[in-house]
Amino acid sequence: MDAIAAEGSLFTNHYVTVPTCGASRYNLLTGILPKTKTEIGNDAAVKLISNKSSKERPKTFLNELRENGYYTVGIGKISHHPDGYVYGYQEPKSDIIELPESWDEMLFDSGKWGTGHNAFFGYADGSNRNDKNKQVKPYESTDVEDEGYPDGLTANLAVQKLKELKQKGQPFFLGLGFFKPHLPFTAPKKYWDLYNEGDIPLAPFPAIPENSSKSSLQESGEFNQYSLGEEKAGLDSAMSDAYSRKIRHGYLAAISYIDAQIGKVIHSLEEQGLAENTIIVLWGDHGWHLGDQLTWGKHTVFESALKSVLIIKRPGHKGEKIDQIVSTTDIYPTIMEMLQLESSEQLDGQSMVSLMDDPSTSQWRNTAYSYFRNGISLRVPDYRMTRYFRKISPEVELYDLKNDPNETINIADKAPEQVKRLDPIWQKGNTGIFQD
């Protein structure tokens, strides 16, 4: 990933619109801000795309690329379901396509796990979280090759498909969805061995922010589903330093594992002579609290859950770091402009091409909106302001990220002038989603 960042546009302040897998990906695909609660749920694509007719469903950028002659291939988790088909965690694979009219080919190698969902929660012995009734640990280090876990198989599929796409000679879009670093934090032992567990730093602020509420956070429910974990997380007390480091170790190992898989795919792209005219977009669907604010997981509108990776590498352009604030909603229009295509859709995002051409431009919006937990959160330079639609106080939380980057103190009551200044900007992102 560092190599891509060195040659591409590295967005240091990219924020997702919704901090949960399926809804974040729905936002990426459609380029529209959530206006209903359905759009912030993991089944957004199923309810609003899979279950709708062609005329009713929103058009994704995949639809637009196909209409403009691109051959589209999806491998792995692109929307919410791990292999692109709609079925339950413990059900047989169905033939219901999650993103109809999006793919010329939709591929997945489920290996010894049998189905996409089993692979998503898979362990090296071929078992998975669900068939063991969650009697598993949230991490695993096993001395296997990369193909001993599902993402290694996904990388191999992509390498082979690039060879075929080279021969096809048609403009293509290859969507590649790796699972990690999603729970469980499983990776081959060699990636765990890259880190000395005792040297891994702990969360800088494992506490509930002052003048905040537990309702703004979450009880790490997804993490605690892994019943054989040595400790449980919660908002009443922090896990031990030793176990916190163990879990952070797993997260880092999973990232390094995926970094290696991305490297294989990029090497294949170069080997096939395709790198010179291929745009690469590297994106993460959300962040993750690693003990920050006493939380282990996503599902909040704090920095840890909302900030994620975004790198765009364009052939013929030098690498640069972009510090202005951007949103996942901006990716759809950016793809269209980079490909010199006109979108037929009314999109809420803004193309980032001008920003990539001039990272210091004063014309950029420099804001991002995020939606979750009955709250709408505004990110601007130096501040995050969230207004919650709830009966529990406080209604407004304001964090001075310049002086308090770890979001330790809600200063809304102490800085009413900032709340007043930011409120009109916040209102621009109020889609009415929580005003039933």
C-alpha positions as CSV (number, residue, x, y, z in Angstrom):
1,M,0.0,0.0,0.0
2,D,2.9,2.3,0.7
3,A,4.1,1.9,-2.9
4,I,0.7,2.8,-4.2
5,A,0.5,5.8,-1.9
6,A,4.0,7.0,-3.0
7,E,2.8,7.2,-6.6
8,G,-0.8,8.2,-6.1
9,S,-3.0,10.7,-4.3
10,L,-3.0,9.8,-0.6
11,F,-6.0,11.3,1.2
12,T,-5.1,11.7,4.8
13,N,-8.6,12.9,5.8
14,H,-11.0,10.6,4.1
15,Y,-14.2,9.8,6.0
16,V,-16.9,7.3,5.3
17,T,-20.5,8.3,5.2
18,V,-21.8,5.4,7.2
19,P,-19.5,3.4,9.6
20,T,-20.9,0.0,8.8
21,C,-19.9,-2.4,6.0
22,G,-23.0,-2.8,3.8
23,A,-24.2,0.8,4.1
24,S,-20.8,2.3,3.5
25,R,-20.4,0.2,0.3
26,Y,-23.9,1.2,-0.8
27,N,-22.9,4.8,-0.4
28,L,-19.7,4.2,-2.4
29,L,-21.7,2.5,-5.2
30,T,-24.5,5.1,-5.5
31,G,-22.8,8.4,-4.6
32,I,-25.9,9.6,-2.6
33,L,-26.2,10.7,1.0
34,P,-28.5,8.5,3.2
35,K,-32.0,10.0,3.4
36,T,-33.7,7.0,5.0
37,K,-32.7,4.7,7.8
38,T,-32.7,1.8,5.3
39,E,-29.6,3.4,3.7
40,I,-27.6,3.2,6.9
41,G,-28.2,-0.5,7.4
42,N,-26.1,-3.4,6.2
43,D,-28.9,-4.7,4.0
44,A,-29.2,-1.4,2.1
45,A,-28.2,-2.9,-1.2
46,V,-30.5,-5.9,-0.8
47,K,-33.6,-3.7,0.0
48,L,-32.9,-0.9,-2.4
49,I,-31.1,-2.6,-5.3
50,S,-31.6,-6.4,-5.2
51,N,-35.3,-6.3,-4.4
52,K,-36.1,-3.5,-6.8
53,S,-36.8,-3.4,-10.6
54,S,-34.4,-1.7,-13.0
55,K,-36.5,1.5,-13.0
56,E,-36.8,1.7,-9.2
57,R,-33.2,1.0,-8.1
58,P,-30.5,3.7,-8.0
59,K,-27.9,3.4,-10.7
60,T,-24.5,2.5,-9.4
61,F,-21.2,3.6,-11.0
62,L,-20.9,-0.1,-12.1
63,N,-24.1,0.3,-14.1
64,E,-22.7,3.4,-15.8
65,L,-19.4,1.8,-16.6
66,R,-21.1,-1.2,-18.3
67,E,-23.3,1.2,-20.2
68,N,-20.1,2.9,-21.5
69,G,-18.5,-0.3,-22.7
70,Y,-16.5,-1.4,-19.7
71,Y,-16.2,-5.1,-19.0
72,T,-16.9,-5.4,-15.3
73,V,-15.6,-8.2,-13.0
74,G,-16.3,-8.5,-9.3
75,I,-14.2,-10.7,-7.0
76,G,-15.0,-11.0,-3.3
77,K,-16.9,-8.6,-1.1
78,I,-17.9,-5.6,-3.2
79,S,-21.3,-4.8,-1.5
80,H,-22.3,-6.5,1.7
81,H,-22.5,-10.2,0.8
82,P,-19.1,-11.8,0.6
83,D,-19.5,-13.4,-2.8
84,G,-22.2,-11.2,-4.3
85,Y,-25.2,-13.4,-3.7
86,V,-28.0,-12.8,-1.2
87,Y,-28.4,-15.5,1.5
88,G,-28.1,-15.8,5.2
89,Y,-25.1,-16.6,7.2
90,Q,-25.9,-20.3,7.7
91,E,-28.0,-20.8,4.6
92,P,-26.9,-22.5,1.3
93,K,-25.7,-20.1,-1.4
94,S,-28.6,-18.6,-3.4
95,D,-28.8,-17.5,-7.0
96,I,-30.1,-14.0,-6.0
97,I,-27.5,-11.4,-7.3
98,E,-27.0,-8.6,-4.8
99,L,-26.0,-6.1,-7.5
100,P,-28.0,-7.0,-10.7
101,E,-27.0,-5.6,-14.0
102,S,-23.6,-4.7,-12.5
103,W,-21.2,-7.5,-13.5
104,D,-20.2,-9.3,-16.6
105,E,-18.5,-11.7,-14.3
106,M,-18.8,-12.3,-10.6
107,L,-16.2,-14.6,-9.1
108,F,-15.3,-16.0,-5.7
109,D,-13.3,-19.0,-4.5
110,S,-14.8,-20.2,-1.2
111,G,-12.2,-22.9,-0.9
112,K,-12.5,-25.3,2.0
113,W,-15.1,-23.0,3.6
114,G,-17.8,-23.8,1.1
115,T,-19.7,-20.5,0.9
116,G,-18.9,-16.8,1.0
117,H,-20.3,-16.3,4.5
118,N,-18.4,-19.2,5.8
119,A,-15.2,-17.9,4.3
120,F,-15.8,-14.4,5.6
121,F,-15.8,-15.7,9.2
122,G,-13.3,-18.5,8.4
123,Y,-10.5,-20.1,10.3
124,A,-7.5,-22.0,8.9
125,D,-9.0,-25.5,9.6
126,G,-12.0,-24.8,7.3
127,S,-14.3,-24.0,10.2
128,N,-16.1,-20.7,10.7
129,R,-17.6,-18.6,13.4
130,N,-21.2,-19.6,12.6
131,D,-20.9,-23.4,12.4
132,K,-19.1,-23.3,15.8
133,N,-21.9,-21.3,17.3
134,K,-19.5,-18.4,17.9
135,Q,-17.4,-20.6,20.3
136,V,-14.2,-19.2,18.8
137,K,-11.6,-16.6,19.5
138,P,-11.6,-13.2,17.7
139,Y,-8.1,-13.9,16.4
140,E,-5.9,-16.7,15.0
141,S,-2.3,-17.1,14.0
142,T,-1.6,-20.4,12.0
143,D,1.5,-21.4,10.1
144,V,-0.1,-21.6,6.7
145,E,0.5,-20.1,3.3
146,D,-1.5,-17.1,2.2
147,E,-4.1,-19.5,0.6
148,G,-4.7,-20.9,4.0
149,Y,-7.1,-18.1,4.5
150,P,-9.7,-16.8,2.0
151,D,-8.1,-13.5,1.0
152,G,-5.1,-15.4,-0.5
153,L,-7.5,-17.2,-2.8
154,T,-9.1,-13.9,-3.7
155,A,-5.7,-12.5,-4.7
156,N,-5.0,-15.5,-6.8
157,L,-8.3,-15.2,-8.7
158,A,-7.5,-11.5,-9.4
159,V,-4.0,-12.4,-10.7
160,Q,-5.5,-15.0,-13.1
161,K,-8.3,-12.7,-14.2
162,L,-5.9,-9.9,-15.1
163,K,-4.2,-12.2,-17.5
164,E,-7.5,-12.9,-19.2
165,L,-8.5,-9.3,-19.2
166,K,-5.2,-8.4,-21.0
167,Q,-6.1,-10.9,-23.7
168,K,-9.6,-9.5,-24.0
169,G,-8.4,-6.1,-25.0
170,Q,-11.5,-4.3,-23.8
171,P,-11.6,-1.5,-21.2
172,F,-12.4,-3.1,-17.8
173,F,-13.3,-2.5,-14.2
174,L,-12.0,-5.1,-11.7
175,G,-13.6,-4.8,-8.3
176,L,-11.6,-6.7,-5.7
177,G,-13.0,-7.0,-2.2
178,F,-10.7,-8.4,0.5
179,F,-12.2,-9.4,3.9
180,K,-9.5,-8.4,6.3
181,P,-8.9,-6.6,8.6
182,H,-12.5,-7.5,9.5
183,L,-13.1,-9.7,12.5
184,P,-12.0,-12.4,13.2
185,F,-8.4,-11.1,13.0
186,T,-7.0,-14.2,11.3
187,A,-3.8,-14.2,9.3
188,P,-0.8,-16.6,8.5
189,K,1.7,-16.7,11.3
190,K,4.4,-15.0,9.2
191,Y,2.4,-11.7,9.3
192,W,2.0,-11.9,13.1
193,D,5.7,-12.4,13.3
194,L,6.3,-9.0,11.8
195,Y,5.4,-7.4,15.1
196,N,6.7,-7.6,18.7
197,E,3.5,-7.7,20.7
198,G,5.1,-6.0,23.7
199,D,6.0,-3.0,21.6
200,I,2.5,-2.4,20.2
201,P,1.1,0.9,21.5
202,L,-2.2,0.9,23.4
203,A,-5.2,3.2,22.7
204,P,-4.3,6.7,23.7
205,F,-7.7,7.3,25.3
206,P,-9.5,4.2,26.6
207,A,-12.3,6.1,28.3
208,I,-15.7,7.7,27.6
209,P,-15.2,11.4,26.6
210,E,-16.0,14.0,29.2
211,N,-19.4,15.6,28.8
212,S,-20.4,12.8,26.4
213,S,-22.8,9.8,26.8
214,K,-22.5,6.0,26.5
215,S,-25.2,6.3,23.9
216,S,-22.7,8.0,21.6
217,L,-20.6,4.8,21.7
218,Q,-21.4,1.1,21.6
219,E,-20.8,-2.0,23.8
220,S,-18.5,-3.8,21.3
221,G,-21.2,-6.3,20.6
222,E,-19.7,-7.7,17.4
223,F,-16.3,-8.2,19.1
224,N,-17.9,-9.9,22.1
225,Q,-19.7,-12.4,19.9
226,Y,-16.4,-14.4,19.8
227,S,-17.2,-16.3,22.9
228,L,-13.8,-17.8,23.5
229,G,-12.1,-14.5,23.7
230,E,-10.1,-14.2,26.9
231,E,-11.8,-11.0,27.9
232,K,-14.9,-9.0,27.0
233,A,-15.0,-5.4,26.0
234,G,-17.5,-2.9,27.4
235,L,-18.0,0.8,28.4
236,D,-17.7,0.2,32.1
237,S,-14.0,-0.8,32.1
238,A,-11.0,-1.3,29.8
239,M,-9.6,-4.6,28.9
240,S,-6.2,-5.5,30.2
241,D,-3.1,-4.0,28.5
242,A,-1.9,-7.5,27.6
243,Y,-5.1,-8.6,25.9
244,S,-5.6,-5.2,24.2
245,R,-2.1,-5.6,22.7
246,K,-3.0,-9.2,21.6
247,I,-6.1,-7.9,19.7
248,R,-4.2,-5.0,18.2
249,H,-1.5,-7.4,17.2
250,G,-4.2,-9.4,15.3
251,Y,-5.5,-6.3,13.6
252,L,-2.0,-5.3,12.4
253,A,-1.2,-8.8,11.2
254,A,-4.4,-8.9,9.2
255,I,-3.5,-5.5,7.6
256,S,0.0,-6.8,6.7
257,Y,-1.6,-10.0,5.2
258,I,-3.9,-7.9,3.0
259,D,-1.0,-5.6,2.1
260,A,0.8,-8.6,0.7
261,Q,-2.3,-9.7,-1.3
262,I,-2.6,-6.2,-2.8
263,G,1.0,-6.4,-3.8
264,K,0.5,-9.6,-5.7
265,V,-2.3,-8.0,-7.7
266,I,-0.3,-4.9,-8.5
267,H,2.6,-7.0,-9.5
268,S,0.4,-8.9,-11.9
269,L,-1.0,-5.6,-13.3
270,E,2.5,-4.5,-14.0
271,E,3.6,-7.9,-15.4
272,Q,0.7,-7.8,-17.9
273,G,1.7,-4.3,-19.0
274,L,-1.6,-2.9,-17.8
275,A,-0.3,-0.5,-15.1
276,E,0.4,2.3,-17.6
277,N,-3.2,2.8,-18.4
278,T,-5.1,1.6,-15.3
279,I,-6.4,3.7,-12.5
280,I,-6.1,2.1,-9.0
281,V,-8.5,3.1,-6.2
282,L,-7.7,1.7,-2.8
283,W,-10.6,2.3,-0.3
284,G,-11.6,1.0,3.2
285,D,-15.3,0.8,4.1
286,H,-14.8,2.2,7.7
287,G,-12.4,2.6,10.5
288,W,-12.3,0.7,13.8
289,H,-12.0,1.6,17.4
290,L,-9.1,-0.4,18.9
291,G,-9.9,0.4,22.5
292,D,-10.4,4.1,21.8
293,Q,-13.3,5.5,23.8
294,L,-13.5,2.0,25.5
295,T,-14.8,0.6,22.2
296,W,-13.7,-2.3,20.1
297,G,-15.5,-2.0,16.7
298,K,-17.1,0.5,14.3
299,H,-20.6,1.8,14.6
300,T,-19.9,5.3,16.0
301,V,-19.5,8.7,14.6
302,F,-16.1,9.3,16.2
303,E,-12.9,9.6,14.2
304,S,-11.7,6.1,14.8
305,A,-14.8,4.6,13.1
306,L,-15.2,7.1,10.3
307,K,-11.6,7.7,9.1
308,S,-10.4,5.2,6.5
309,V,-7.9,4.6,3.8
310,L,-8.3,6.2,0.3
311,I,-5.6,6.2,-2.3
312,I,-6.1,7.0,-6.0
313,K,-3.3,6.3,-8.4
314,R,-3.6,7.8,-11.9
315,P,-1.2,6.9,-14.7
316,G,1.1,9.8,-15.6
317,H,0.5,11.7,-12.3
318,K,3.0,12.1,-9.5
319,G,2.2,11.1,-5.9
320,E,1.0,13.6,-3.4
321,K,-0.5,13.8,0.0
322,I,-3.9,15.5,0.2
323,D,-4.9,16.8,3.7
324,Q,-8.2,18.4,2.7
325,I,-11.3,16.6,3.9
326,V,-13.1,14.2,1.5
327,S,-15.9,11.7,1.7
328,T,-16.7,8.3,0.3
329,T,-19.6,10.0,-1.5
330,D,-17.1,11.8,-3.6
331,I,-15.6,8.7,-5.2
332,Y,-18.4,8.0,-7.7
333,P,-18.2,11.4,-9.4
334,T,-14.4,11.2,-9.3
335,I,-14.3,7.9,-11.1
336,M,-16.6,9.3,-13.8
337,E,-14.5,12.4,-14.4
338,M,-11.2,10.4,-14.4
339,L,-12.7,8.2,-17.2
340,Q,-14.1,11.3,-19.0
341,L,-17.7,10.0,-18.7
342,E,-20.9,11.9,-18.0
343,S,-23.1,10.6,-15.2
344,S,-26.8,10.3,-15.8
345,E,-27.4,10.4,-12.0
346,Q,-28.0,13.3,-9.6
347,L,-25.0,12.6,-7.2
348,D,-24.4,14.2,-3.8
349,G,-20.6,14.0,-4.0
350,Q,-18.1,16.2,-5.7
351,S,-15.4,15.0,-8.1
352,M,-11.9,15.1,-6.5
353,V,-10.0,15.5,-9.7
354,S,-9.5,19.2,-9.3
355,L,-8.3,18.5,-5.7
356,M,-5.9,15.9,-6.9
357,D,-4.5,18.3,-9.6
358,D,-4.1,21.0,-7.0
359,P,-4.1,19.7,-3.4
360,S,-3.9,23.3,-2.0
361,T,-6.9,24.6,-3.9
362,S,-9.2,26.9,-1.9
363,Q,-12.2,25.8,-4.0
364,W,-12.6,22.5,-2.4
365,R,-15.6,21.9,0.0
366,N,-13.3,20.5,2.8
367,T,-16.2,18.9,4.8
368,A,-17.6,15.5,5.2
369,Y,-20.9,14.2,6.7
370,S,-21.5,10.9,8.4
371,Y,-24.7,9.2,9.7
372,F,-25.2,6.6,12.5
373,R,-26.5,6.1,16.0
374,N,-29.3,8.7,15.4
375,G,-26.6,11.3,14.8
376,I,-25.4,13.4,11.9
377,S,-21.7,14.3,12.2
378,L,-19.9,17.1,10.5
379,R,-16.2,17.0,10.0
380,V,-14.5,20.3,9.1
381,P,-10.9,21.4,9.6
382,D,-10.1,21.3,13.3
383,Y,-13.5,20.2,14.5
384,R,-16.1,17.4,14.6
385,M,-19.7,18.4,15.5
386,T,-22.4,15.8,15.9
387,R,-26.0,16.5,16.6
388,Y,-28.0,13.5,17.9
389,F,-31.7,13.0,17.5
390,R,-32.3,11.4,20.9
391,K,-33.8,12.1,24.3
392,I,-30.5,11.4,26.1
393,S,-28.2,14.4,26.7
394,P,-26.0,15.8,25.3
395,E,-27.8,16.6,22.0
396,V,-24.7,18.2,20.5
397,E,-21.1,17.0,20.8
398,L,-18.2,19.2,19.6
399,Y,-14.6,18.1,19.6
400,D,-11.6,20.4,19.0
401,L,-9.5,18.0,16.9
402,K,-6.6,20.4,16.6
403,N,-6.0,20.5,20.4
404,D,-7.8,17.2,21.3
405,P,-7.2,14.8,18.4
406,N,-8.3,11.8,20.6
407,E,-11.8,13.3,21.2
408,T,-11.5,13.3,25.0
409,I,-13.7,16.3,25.8
410,N,-17.0,17.4,24.3
411,I,-16.7,21.2,24.4
412,A,-20.2,22.1,22.9
413,D,-21.3,23.8,26.1
414,K,-18.0,25.6,26.5
415,A,-17.8,26.8,22.9
416,P,-21.3,27.9,21.9
417,E,-19.9,30.3,19.3
418,Q,-18.3,27.4,17.5
419,V,-21.6,25.4,17.5
420,K,-23.3,28.5,16.2
421,R,-20.7,28.9,13.4
422,L,-20.8,25.3,12.4
423,D,-24.6,24.8,12.6
424,P,-25.4,26.2,9.1
425,I,-22.7,23.9,7.6
426,W,-24.1,21.0,9.6
427,Q,-27.6,21.8,8.3
428,K,-26.4,21.3,4.7
429,G,-25.9,17.6,5.6
430,N,-29.2,17.2,7.4
431,T,-31.0,15.0,4.9
432,G,-34.0,14.5,7.3
433,I,-33.0,10.9,7.9
434,F,-33.7,11.0,11.7
435,Q,-36.7,13.3,11.6
436,D,-39.4,10.7,11.2
